[in-house]
């Protein structure tokens, strides 16, 4: 029997059918997401740094380069002569002092006591009528009122971070770097002559008559 040959429903059959009204369109929801984030961050990082330094730096550089690349019958000569006389003397005092006094209070206030009387649910004084059960009041369309997925997130996080840092650095230094270089080369050449001559005379005198002192004093009173 096809759909075209099926007999229509009678008036009695239509009266026996039950219907359920659908809720409004704005009430239907596939996803109900409720996120309540309460994040408190207390950060304190007092930093005290003291740096003192005495330094002498000398870097005379002498260089000579000669090259023949893919040449025939060529001559490359490099001559470098360097004379260096360096006298470095430090007479002084490098003192670094760091003093830090930190008082950090990150204590959270005590929460107020909850009012249990105000939050207590009201008692249900409804008494079912004789001959009727309590389940008769259930709405058949209630299963369509709520969402298919209900997500409720309640996050409360408190972070107290304290990092007091105190540092002191003191240094005395003498640096001397005389460099003498001479380079001569023939690349892919025939009957070529490459000569490199480098001569260096360096007289370096370094004297340090100084006092490098680094001191730091840190006092921290942290309440979390």
C-alpha positions in Angstrom: 0.0 0.0 0.0 1.5 3.3 -1.1 1.1 6.7 0.4 -1.4 7.6 -2.3 -3.7 4.7 -1.5 -3.6 5.1 2.3 -7.1 6.0 3.6 -7.4 9.4 5.4 -7.8 9.6 9.2 -11.3 9.8 10.6 -12.5 12.5 12.9 -12.3 10.2 15.9 -8.7 9.3 15.1 -7.7 12.9 14.7 -9.4 13.7 18.1 -7.4 11.0 19.7 -4.0 12.4 18.6 -2.0 14.5 21.1 0.0 17.6 20.4 2.7 19.5 22.3 3.4 23.2 21.7 7.0 24.1 20.9 8.6 26.9 22.8 9.5 30.2 21.1 12.4 30.3 18.8 14.5 32.5 21.1 14.2 30.0 23.9 15.7 27.0 22.1 19.5 26.9 22.5 21.9 24.1 21.5 24.7 25.4 23.8 24.5 27.3 27.0 27.9 28.5 28.2 28.3 30.5 31.4 31.9 31.3 32.5 32.5 33.3 35.6 36.3 34.1 36.0 37.5 35.9 39.0 41.3 36.2 38.9 43.3 38.4 41.3 47.0 39.0 40.8 49.3 40.7 43.3 52.8 41.2 42.0 55.7 43.0 43.7 59.3 42.9 42.4 61.4 45.7 43.9 64.9 45.6 42.3 68.0 47.4 43.5 71.2 47.2 41.4 74.5 49.0 41.9 77.3 48.8 39.3 80.8 50.4 39.5 83.7 49.8 37.1 87.1 51.2 36.0 88.4 50.0 32.6 91.1 50.9 30.1 90.8 49.4 26.6 93.4 49.7 23.8 93.2 47.8 20.5 95.5 49.1 17.7 95.1 47.0 14.6 97.4 47.0 11.5 96.6 44.9 8.4 97.9 44.6 4.8 96.4 42.3 2.1 97.6 41.6 -1.4 96.0 39.0 -3.8 96.0 37.9 -7.4 93.0 36.0 -8.6 92.9 34.2 -11.9 95.9 36.2 -13.1 99.0 35.2 -15.1 102.5 36.7 -14.5 101.3 38.9 -11.6 103.0 39.7 -8.3 101.2 40.3 -5.0 103.1 41.7 -2.0 101.8 42.6 1.4 104.0 44.4 4.0 102.8 45.3 7.4 104.9 46.9 10.2 103.4 47.9 13.5 105.1 49.3 16.6 102.9 49.6 19.7 103.8 51.2 23.0 100.9 51.0 25.5 101.0 52.0 29.1 97.8 51.5 31.1 97.5 52.4 34.7 94.4 52.5 36.9 94.6 54.1 40.3 91.2 54.4 41.8 88.5 52.8 43.7 85.3 51.1 42.3 82.7 50.8 45.0 79.1 49.5 44.4 76.7 49.6 47.3 73.1 48.5 47.1 70.6 48.9 50.0 67.1 47.7 49.8 64.3 47.7 52.4 61.1 46.1 51.2 57.8 45.9 53.1 55.2 44.0 51.0 51.7 43.2 52.2 49.8 40.9 50.0 47.4 39.5 52.5 43.8 39.0 51.2 41.0 40.4 53.2 38.9 37.9 55.2 35.7 37.0 53.3 32.4 38.2 54.8 30.3 35.5 56.4 27.6 34.2 54.2 24.0 34.9 55.1 22.6 31.4 55.3 19.1 32.7 56.1 18.9 34.7 52.9 20.3 31.9 50.8 18.0 29.1 52.3 15.5 27.9 49.7 11.8 28.5 50.5 9.8 25.5 51.5 7.3 24.2 49.0 3.9 24.3 50.7 2.0 22.9 47.7 -0.1 19.9 48.6 -1.4 17.7 45.8 -5.2 17.5 45.4 -6.9 14.2 46.4 -6.9 11.8 43.5 -4.0 13.6 41.7 -0.3 12.7 41.9 2.5 15.2 42.2 3.8 14.2 38.7 0.7 15.6 37.1 2.1 19.1 37.2 5.1 18.2 34.9 5.0 20.1 31.6 5.4 17.8 28.7 7.2 20.6 26.8 9.8 21.2 29.5 12.3 18.9 27.8 12.5 21.3 24.9 13.0 24.4 27.0 16.6 23.8 28.0 19.7 23.6 25.9 21.3 20.4 24.7 24.6 21.3 26.4 24.9 23.3 29.5 28.4 24.4 30.6 28.8 26.4 33.8 32.4 27.4 34.7 33.2 29.2 38.0 36.9 30.0 38.5 38.3 32.0 41.3 42.1 32.3 41.5 44.3 34.5 43.6 48.1 34.7 43.0 50.5 36.6 45.3 54.0 37.0 43.9 56.9 38.8 45.5 60.5 38.9 44.2 62.7 41.4 45.8 66.1 41.5 44.1 69.3 43.2 45.2 72.6 43.1 43.3 76.0 44.9 43.3 78.8 44.6 40.8 82.3 46.2 40.9 85.1 45.6 38.4 88.5 46.9 37.4 89.9 45.9 34.0 92.8 46.6 31.6 92.4 45.3 28.0 95.0 45.6 25.2 94.8 43.7 21.9 97.4 44.9 19.3 96.8 42.9 16.1 99.2 42.9 13.1 98.2 40.9 10.0 99.6 40.6 6.5 98.1 38.4 3.8 99.3 37.7 0.2 97.9 35.1 -2.2 97.7 33.9 -5.7 94.6 32.0 -6.8 94.6 30.2 -10.2 97.8 32.0 -11.3 100.8 30.8 -13.3 104.3 32.2 -12.7 103.1 34.5 -10.0 104.9 35.7 -6.9 103.1 36.4 -3.6 105.1 37.9 -0.7 103.7 38.7 2.8 105.9 40.4 5.4 104.5 41.3 8.8 106.5 42.7 11.7 105.1 43.7 15.1 106.7 45.2 18.1 104.5 45.6 21.1 105.4 46.9 24.5 102.4 46.8 26.9 102.5 47.8 30.5 99.3 47.4 32.5 99.1 48.4 36.2 96.0 48.3 38.4 96.2 49.9 41.8 92.6 50.0 42.8 90.1 48.5 45.1 86.9 47.0 43.7 84.2 46.5 46.4 80.6 45.4 45.9 78.2 45.2 48.8 74.5 44.9 49.0 72.1 44.9 52.0 68.6 43.6 51.6 65.8 43.5 54.1 62.4 42.2 53.1 59.2 41.9 55.1 56.7 40.0 53.0 53.2 39.1 54.2 51.1 37.0 51.9 
